[in-house]
Amino acid sequence: MFKSFVFPIQHLEGNLVFTTKGEVVAYYEIPLINYAYLSDQEKQAVTQPWIKLFGRLKREIHILSVPHFFDLEAHQGRLKQEVPDGSMKRNALKYLDRMTTSLHHLQQKPIQSRIFLGVKLKRMRIRTRRKKLLKRLEFKWNDFRQYVQSEAELEKTDILEEELFTCQEQERKVYEDISCISAQPVTTTDLEFIIRHQAFRGVKKEITGNWKPRVEKNRDQASIQSNPKDVRNLLLGEYEISPQHIRVRHVRDGTLEDEWTQFLYLSYLPDHIHFPGDEWLYWLQYLPFPLDVSLRIRPIPNAQAIELIAKQKRRLNHYVSHTREEGKQQDLDLEQAYLETVEEEKNLRRSRAPLLDISIAFAVYGSTQEELYHRSHQLMNLYRNYNKDMEVIVPAGDQLQAFYEFLPGGDTLIPDFRHKLKPEMVAQSMVNGSQYLGDNRGIFVGLTGPAEFSNEMLNRPVFLHQSSAIQGGNQIDTKSPGILLIGQTGYGKSFAASLLMYQAIHHLGARTILIDSKGERSHWITDLPGLEGQVGLTRLGSDPKFKGMLDPFQLFPQVEAPLYAKDFLQQLVQVNRQHPWHHLIQEAIHQVKWSKNPSMSQVLSEIEKRDKYLYKTLSLYESFPFSQLVFGTGESILNPLDLDKPLNIIQIDELRIPERDKQPERYDEMEVLSKALMTPITGFVNQLVRKNRLYNQIYWEEAWIPLSSESGRRAIEEGIRLGRYWNSGILLVTQNATDVPRELVNNLGIKCVFKLSDEKEIERALEILEMEINQQNRQLIQNLREGECMMRDAFGRVGRLFFHCVFQELAQAFDTTPPEQIGDEQK
């Protein structure tokens, strides 16, 4: 295999690759950019760091994109370690094991690509800081001996310590130069991964270990002695090279495996592309299989670029002039090419930017020859369909040279497919553009992928750690564990919230409280898999032991109680601040709050003294059985609720929540009281989470109700604001984006928007997601299907997410579709 061409890598040291040609290349990893749903202006902005980089670096560059699979077993181990001790631990570990097994079947494509940047350092010359002539002569001799060893391919070669020190100094300067793209130096383990990948393409489990290149220090000569064979051993396998492909055979886990690889090149590119729109490397994400990409770039300084363009202009001018002199018919394409060259020369003189001499190579691979050729044709068709002026071909007979080009420290061995491009065109390829969500730390919640894909085609798993925002970090956009879910009825927001709650219980050992205002979750006591015996159901109602439990004077401090009391009574009579009853209610509350044992019943007595009609109006509500929860007598009560189960469901007998779109003036008395009652419940729940700092989560199914009152909104804001301190999260589920005040949105970590139809609600939803309000994004929200949403995660990334609970029994338990509707659908 290595007879025709010299293996390019001599030694690896940190992020430095020493080559057999005496050159050194420093490698870095480039962070991905969540690109899909950026505005046109934002897309232009993310290309600027690349343009700046290409203008700044005068060195040869290697950009390498390598797919990698998510290590599910290692991830599972980390999740298990985070599961706290307690009654749920056994079920939680079982759930995580089942989840990992199922995800192996879902993960058919690598979760992401890793993008690496190699920058060639200045060619090593005989230089030293030593002052004495003898030392200089010794340095020259060692450098000459190193050159002879390298050219003769001797097994061991010396790397002078002074040479290493000089390279490390250069690397630090390069690191400063590339800071505009936020690249970070790789490690020797990363370089090992890149090299091993060349032999094990397509293997789902990344093959890395505790490998380190062997080195021997030669103190007499102040050098380290490396053995290039150590690096070559990373590529062990049986290689069969043909003009069209390379077949690699190796033994893995006792099984003989074949991997077929074909290298292809982008042979033609147009001079100009449409941007945004023609992100010609970002397109590769639409392929249903992984592949590698290698870009080898040599910057052409501005003066040299102008000279090249000037020569081309003169040549074209000669052809055009000759045609005119001969009186022949003008070649319009030739004329156009000449005019474009003139314009390009002007632009180069004005911008002082370089040109980039670049080759673009792809490595496609499969487990069989048929699969390989099928995938290669898909790649060719992708470019042909997106831009007819882009052509991908297979360089017959040059497969081995292409194999070497992909290696770190390699060189351009096939010069036939080089292009001279503007920095803007390379930057606009969006090589590090991606589509990803979540944090890769938590539990699997669903799938993401290109907007054009159906739910069935999505293949990138999304993992979410619900308490990561509490722990903070420089990359966290909003350090709040609050989660907002908005959307029309029937499109999956309740399903998603139920899944998130279920996972918080299993992963974080959360104690969750669900305010089941519709009474739809009673069956969870017996029918929720994995939580048998761990679900508590409390039905509040006419039992005398609950009397006064939600009385604001019992629940809240003396300063806050009057506000909740006033808000509750004002909702019952449905008057605004200007109405005389508003002031009368305030007077009565003010009188009662200074008494020894204040209560809502005492407030009614004070109102009776002031206004009989108002008193009769309010006393009508007192006759409903569950109203006794609020109208206490002032006697101190002990909390009769046992809410220490992992899942605690609170229901209220006879509670009747009005439809979201029903006008308040059309509410009946039961709906008025039910809606008003949610205000003290909000404050009541806030008191519960302050019992301890174990992770708690509150699930508000109809969040629009407490958010519609001043005190309810204030209670929820307080719960969100204090969430970090009390280690508690909140799930806010509501139908309309306008239900949620702007100041509250800013304090929520994760926002999910499901399907909406109303134009006003869509615009508000786009504001919440911080997406540009345009027709394309409006249609995006309108066309969301059941179970999918647009998510803004805790890192500020926006993308499409299809919630996936993996197990059918969970899907059935979370389903809130009415039985008659289910019957209709089955018909």
Buried (B, 14 or more C-beta within 10 A) or exposed (E): BEEEBBBBBBBBBBBBBBBBBBBBBBBBBBEBBBBBBBBEEBBBEBBEBBBBBBBEBEBBBBBBBBBBBBBBEEBBEEBBEBBEEEEBBEBBBEBBEEBBEBBEEBBEBBBBBBBBBBBBBEEBEEEBEBEEEEBBEBBEEBBEBBBEBBEEEEEBBBBBBBBBEBBBEBBEEBBEBBEBBEBEBBBBEBBBBBBBBBBBBBBBEBBBEEBEBEBEEBEEBBBBBBBBEBBBEBBEBEBEBBEBBBBBEBEEEEEEBBBBBBBBBBBEBEBEBEBBEBBBBBBBBBBEBBBBBBBBBBBBEBEEBBBBBBEBBEEBEEBBEEBEEEEEEEEEEEBEBBEBBBEBBEEBBEBEBBBBBBBBBBBBBBEEBEBBBEBBEBBBEBBEEBBEEBBBEBBEEBBBBBBBBBBBBBBBBBEEBBBBBBBBBBBBBBBBBBBBBBBBBBBBBBBBBBBEBEBEEBBBBBBBBBBBBBEEEEEBBBBBBBBBBBBBEBBBBBBBBBBBBBBBBBBBBBBBBBBBBBBBBBEBBEBBBBBEEBBBBBBBBBEEEBBBBBBBBBBBEEEBBBBBBBBBBBBBBEBEEEEEBBEBBBEBBEBBBEEEEBBBBBBBBBBBEBBEEBBEBBBEBBEBEBBBBBBBBBEEBEEEBEBEBBBBBBBBBBBBBBEBEEEEEEBEBBBBBBBBBBBBBBBBBBEBBEEEEBBBBBBBBBBBBBBBBBBBBBBBBBBBEBBBEBBBBBBBBBBBBBBBEEEBBEBBBBBBBBBBEBEEBBBBBBEBBBBBEEEEBBEBBEEBEBBBBBBBBBBEBBBBBBBBBBBEEBBEBBEBEEEEEEEEEEE
